[in-house]
Amino acid sequence: MVMPWLFWLLLAVALAVVLVVLVRGWRAGGAGRGPRRRARSASTPRRVANSAPMLLSPVVRSRVRARRLLHALLAVLVVVGLVAASTIAGRPVKETIRNEALASRDIVLCLDVSTSMVTTDAKILETFSEMLDTFDGERVALVAWNTTAQTIVPLTDDYVLLEDQLNNIADVLDFDPYYGNPALDRYGQTFAGTVTPDVEASSLIGDGLASCTMAFDHKVADRSRSIVLASDNQVQDPDGLQIYSLSEAADLAAQEDIRLFSLFGADPELVDPSVSGKDVEEARVELEQVTTEHNGLFYEVDDADAAGKIVEEMEAAQVDELGADTQVRRSDVPHTAAALLTVAVLLILALTAWRRA
């Protein structure tokens, strides 16, 4: 909070008001039992003779309990409203540590969309989306690849467009990849640029990574560049048509001063080692080895913190490389307290109106 003392001051005032009300109520209840009885006003409760049987009536006792419960609820709502109001008055804020150098980053999200990745891509796209939420000024591109590469979104800082495309791709990939499934037609239309009809190959990770290195525009000294490569590394290339091996593509990225972050994920039910020549573990080990040998970092999609770790590593490394002053940005966040205050006030008004009805 900008003014935390104001929160505690108003909270103390609220508690004092509640205490005063309770004390006055106690005194009012015992005023008639003292040796000196004051003249009763029109609003002072009067004792009624022979009313004990009525007070023992289940209906009356039920109404009394309901009235007490209503008063207790109103008191709680008043306290909640006062606390929420004092919180708003104290101006709660969120602090964001930001380095202006980070806005000069270019990042390519390099996504394997082969059918063996259909079930895994949902988690990967979620990771991409989490990363996107942390960016502010960075340019991001989205490239999908299978046999060939297709640029879905070129480098841009239009995060709304990127989020829309991520959601669209997630929707397209939400199907079971079996022959005859009508969803395959939509998949083929969306990723028409990632396949070549006459080529019997799939998931050419080397060519995919090489294509992603070319998604950057002109190399500039003050802009860092990173690729987040997501794949199961299940290359199917019986005719040896792939131009770049995974290691050669990583060499190309290193030559262009591009930092490589690999995100591995695989569905064992969709992997066929007899075709790709690698089981899931062998594919994982190869991708990890190539990545780390080229000073990159390797993550697995099942790691719930993968997105945060990738972003943290990008920031830590690139702030050191690019320099610039770190800034602390403060933004007001009264939303929760304001919503709580609104609900409390509306409930108080509704209960008061119902009580008088």
Secondary structure as GFF3:
##gff-version 3
##sequence-region A 1 357
A	DSSP	alpha_helix	4	30	.	.	.	ID=ss1
A	DSSP	three_ten_helix	31	33	.	.	.	ID=ss2
A	DSSP	alpha_helix	52	55	.	.	.	ID=ss3
A	DSSP	alpha_helix	58	89	.	.	.	ID=ss4
A	DSSP	beta_strand	93	99	.	.	.	ID=ss5
A	DSSP	three_ten_helix	100	104	.	.	.	ID=ss6
A	DSSP	beta_strand	105	112	.	.	.	ID=ss7
A	DSSP	three_ten_helix	115	117	.	.	.	ID=ss8
A	DSSP	alpha_helix	118	132	.	.	.	ID=ss9
A	DSSP	beta_strand	139	145	.	.	.	ID=ss10
A	DSSP	beta_strand	149	156	.	.	.	ID=ss11
A	DSSP	alpha_helix	159	172	.	.	.	ID=ss12
A	DSSP	alpha_helix	183	190	.	.	.	ID=ss13
A	DSSP	three_ten_helix	192	194	.	.	.	ID=ss14
A	DSSP	alpha_helix	205	213	.	.	.	ID=ss15
A	DSSP	beta_strand	224	231	.	.	.	ID=ss16
A	DSSP	alpha_helix	246	255	.	.	.	ID=ss17
A	DSSP	beta_strand	258	264	.	.	.	ID=ss18
A	DSSP	three_ten_helix	268	270	.	.	.	ID=ss19
A	DSSP	alpha_helix	273	276	.	.	.	ID=ss20
A	DSSP	alpha_helix	280	293	.	.	.	ID=ss21
A	DSSP	beta_strand	297	300	.	.	.	ID=ss22
A	DSSP	alpha_helix	306	322	.	.	.	ID=ss23
A	DSSP	beta_strand	326	332	.	.	.	ID=ss24
A	DSSP	alpha_helix	335	356	.	.	.	ID=ss25
###
